[in-house]
Amino acid sequence: MVKIARSDGKYCLGIESSADDFGVGIADFDGTLLANCSDSYIPQEGGIHPREAARHHAEVADSILQQALNQADIKPNKLSCIAFSQGPGLGPSLRTGATVARALAAYLEIPLVGVNHSVAHIEIGKLTTGAQDPLTLYASGGNTMVTAYTAGRYRVFGETLDIALGNCLDVFGREAGLKAKQGLPIGAAIEQLAQNSQQTLISLPYVVKGMDLSLSGLLTAATTTLQTPKTSTCQPSHSLEDVCYSLQEHAFAMVSEVTERALAHTEKKTLLLTGGVAANKRLQTMLSLIAEEHNAAFSVVPKQYATDNGAMIAWTGTLAYKFGLITPIAKSMVKLRWRVDKVDVPWIQ
């Protein structure tokens, strides 16, 4: 095999594989996103099976890499570094992406950059919306937290104590018989059903503890409500549409309360919504009203960059690389519980 020359370009290729998506993105050092390609593992039933997801990632890695290079219209020898999602996430999935990244970096003889998945969601939101020094609500299938930058790191001002917002919606959807389809995740299906409801608000648990929230009780109650029959007709006492509406209203009100309290405390002038759940219009509406009341601008990450994607890893990789944050291969093991407030972000002045 012919050895490819060492890169002299100004591009970063990023690999995202923290959960069910295998994504590859390419960004230049000025913030232009040149490619963003991905393929999702969709289980036949139930939630994500980590080993099956990892097998999927290994099978599609080569084709997604080639798609990204073709989309960006650059050759591998123009890359300056390889970035990868080092954590947090599912172990088997993360390790598959890390293995691909190590192989590329070693073969091309260019630096490897481990990226925190949560930081990447924040940075892609800032890049694509132009948000400056925001308070960020990051809500996805694996994370729900309110963060803002101070003293060299993103600090957590509130977070879930148990399950993430996206996970809450996904598990409920599966219990309700909803299935993810290409282009329509379970969360989007719940949003559609909620929009078609009679807007009958069912009483469900609302648990906010100081600056944190708990969603597991809400999930259990919503699932139980859906499955509880009427004693006379043996039919569900509430429609699926009304349960979806009530679940959304309670869950979004909880995260909005925590976000508003953090916004008042930090006095930030911009509120940013990022992560997979950011695509939900009802959540956007709630947060936009909060921002307006506090004289803050409201920004939402574009839909194509809301879910897990390679472009966010590529862009955050360029930021880290320019400040010398290189990951030696010997220290590139994945970090399943790598918290956002444990990551130095020297590129923010």
N, C-alpha and C positions, 0 to 999 in steps of 0.2 A: 504494500500500500504506500502511495506517495505521501510524504509528510507535507502537511499544509504549513505555509510560512507563518511565523508569528505575526499577530495582528498589529496593524498600525492605524486602525480606524478609531472612531469615536461613537461606537454603538455598544449597547448592552442587550444581551438576550436573556430573558427571564423565564423561568420554569415554575409554574404553580401546580402543586399536586397535594394540597393539604387534606382534601376530602374526596368528593365524587367527581371533581373536574380535573382534567389534565389540560393545562393551558400553556401556551408559549407566546410570549410577546417580545417585541423588539422596540427599543426607544433610543433616540440619540441623546447626546449630552445636553442639548438645548431644550429638551422637553417635548419633542415631536414623537408621537406614537406611530411607528411605522407598520406595526403588525400586531394582531391580537387574534390568535386562533385557539380553538379549544374543542374538546370532545368530552361528553359527560357519560359517566356510568349510571345507568338507570336500573335498579334492582327489579326483579320480577315481582317481588312482594317484600313488604317490610321496609326497614330503613337501610342505611348504607352497611354493607358487609365489607369491612376493611380489606380482607384478603382478596375478595373478588374485585373491589375497586382498584387495588394495587395491580392485579392481573390485567385489568382493563387498561390502566395507565401504561403498563409495559407494552401492551399490544399496539397501542395507538401512538406511542411516543415518536417513532420515526416519521410517520406520516404528518403529524402535527408540526414537528420541527421543520420538515420540508415545506409545508404550507406557509409557515411564518416567514421563512427565508425568501420564498417566492413572492409573498405579499409585500415584504419590505424591499424586494429587489436588490438584495445585497448578498455577497459571498461570505462564507464563514470566516475567511481570513481578514475580513474587515471588522470583526468584532473585537472590542477591547476587553470585555469581561463577560463572565457567565454568572448570572444571579439565580438563586433558587429559594423557594419557600422552605426555611429551615424549621419553622414551627410558629405557632402551635398548630396542632392538627392530629390526624389519625396516623399512627406509627407506620403501618405498611404503605400507606399512600405517600407519606412524606419521604420514606426511604427510597421508594421507586424514583421519585423526581430527583432526589439528591444523587442517586446513582447515575442517572442520565447526565446531570450537571457536572459531576466529577469527571465522568468520561470525556465530555466535551472540553472541559477546561484543561484536562491533562493532554488530550490529543492536540488541541490548538495552542497549547503552551501559553495560556492567558490566565489571569487571576480568577479565583472563585469568590463569590460574595454571598454569604448567607443573609437572607432577609427575613425579618419578622413579618409574618402574614398580616397581623393587625395594623402595624405601622404602615404597611403597603396600602391597605384600604384607606387609611387617612390621607396618605400622600397622593394617591390617584384622585381622590376627591378634591384635594386642594389644587392639583394641577389642572384638572378638567373644568373646574368651576371658577378658578381664580380667587378662591377664598383665602383671606389673609388672617393668620393667627386665630383660627376658629375654635369655638367649643364644638366638639364632634360627638354626635350620637352614632355609634357603630353598632348596627344591629344585623345579625346574620344567623345562619343555622348553628354556628358554633360559639358565637360571642354576642354579648349585649353589654355595652359599657358606654359611659359618658367620659370623655377625655379632653384634656386641654394641655398645651405645652407650657411648661415652666421649669426653670432651672435645669436645662439640658435634656429633659425627657418629657414624654407624654405621661401626664399624671392621671390616675383614675379618680373621678369625682363621684362615681356611682356605677354599680354593675349588678348583674343578676347573681343571686346567691345559689341558684341551682341550675336550671336549664336555660338555654338561650331563647330569645324571642322566635327566631326562625324555626328552631327545633320544636318549640311548643306548637306552632302552627302546623308543621309537617306531621308530627305525631297525631295530632287531632285529625288532620285530613285523612291519614291512613286508617284511623279507627272509624272514620265516617265513610270509608270506601272510596275515597278519592285517590286517583293515581296520577303521578307526574307523567307528562308527555313532553316530547320535544317542543321547546318553545313555550310550554305552559307548566311551570312548577306547581306543586300543591298549594303554595301560598297564594299564587295568582288565582287558582280555582276557588279558594276560600274567599278572596276579595270579590270575585264575581258573584258568588252566592250571597255574600253580605249586601252587595249593592241591590240584589233582587229581593231582599227581605222586606217585611212589613215594618221593620225597624222597631220591633218589640224587644225592649231591653230586658233580658232575663237576669235575675240576681245571681251573680257569681262572685267568688272570692276576689278581693282587691287587697293585695299585700305589698305595702311599701314600708320598709323599715329604715327610717332615716334617709340616707342617700342611696340605699340599695332596694332591690325588689325581688320578689319570689314568684315564679310562674308555675311551679309544679302543681300547687293546689288548684289554681285556675284551670289547668289542663285536665286534671282529674275530674273536677266538677263539670266542666263543659262536656267531657266524654260521657259522664254518668247521666247528665241531663238529656243528651241525645238518645241514650239507650233506655231511658225510663219510660215505660208505656203507661198510657191511661188505663185506669182500672176497668172502665166500661167498654172501651172499643179495642183495647190492646194495640192501639196505634201510638206512635210517639207523641208525647204531650207538647212538643215544640217542633216546628219545622227545622230542617237542616239550615235553611237560609237564616232563620232567626237566631239559631245557636251560633252560626258563623259570625253574624253581626255582633252578637253580645260578646263573643270571645274577643273579636277585634277591638271593640270599644273598651273593654276592661284592660286588655293587655297594652293597648296603645296609650290609654290614659295613665297607666302606671309608669311607662317609660317617659311619657311626656312630663309627668309631675317631677320625676327625678331630674330630667333635663332642664326644666324651668328653674328648679332650685339651684342647680349648678350654674345656669346662665346668670341668675341674680347674684350668686356668690362671686363668680369670676369677673363679671361685668365685661365679658367679651362682646365685641361688636358684630360678630358673624357666627351664625349657627349652621353647622354642616351636618347633613345626613348622608351616611355612607353604609355600605354593606348590602347584602342581598335583599333585605326587607325594605330598603330605601325605595324600591320601585312601587311600593304600596301608596296609592293616592290618598287614602284616608289618613295614614300616618303623616304624610307630607302636609296635609291640611292642618292637622292638629299642631304640628311643629311650626308651621308658618305663622299661625295665630300667636303662638308664644313669642316667636321672634319679633313680630310686629309690636306686641305689648311692651317689649323690652328695648325697642328701638334698635334692633339688630337685623342685619341682612340675613336672609335665609337662602341656603344653597343645597342642591341635591345632586349627588353624583349621577352622571348620565347612565341610563339603564345598561348599556353594553359594558360598563365598568363597575356596575354595582355588585354583581356576583363575582365569585372567585375567577381571576383571569391572569394571564401571563404578563399583560402590559403593566399591571401595577407592580409586579415583581421586577420587571425590567427597569421601570422608572426609579423605583426606590433603590435598586441596585446601582444605578448611575450616581445617585446622591451619596450613597455610602462609599462607592469606589473613589469618587473625587475627593473624599475626605480621608482616604487611606484605610478604610475599614475592609480589609481583605481577610478572607477566611481560609487558613491553611487547610489542605485536604485532610490532614491528620486530626483537625479539630472541627470537621464539618459534619459531625454526627447531628442527627435531628433532635429537636427539643420539643417534646410533645406538649409541655405546659409553659412555654416561654411567654411570660407576661409582657404586655406593652410597656409597663413602667419599669422594666429591667433593661431597656434598650436605650443606649445613648444615641441622640440625634444631633450631631454637631453641625449639620448643614442649616439648622435654624438659628438665625442670629437674633 
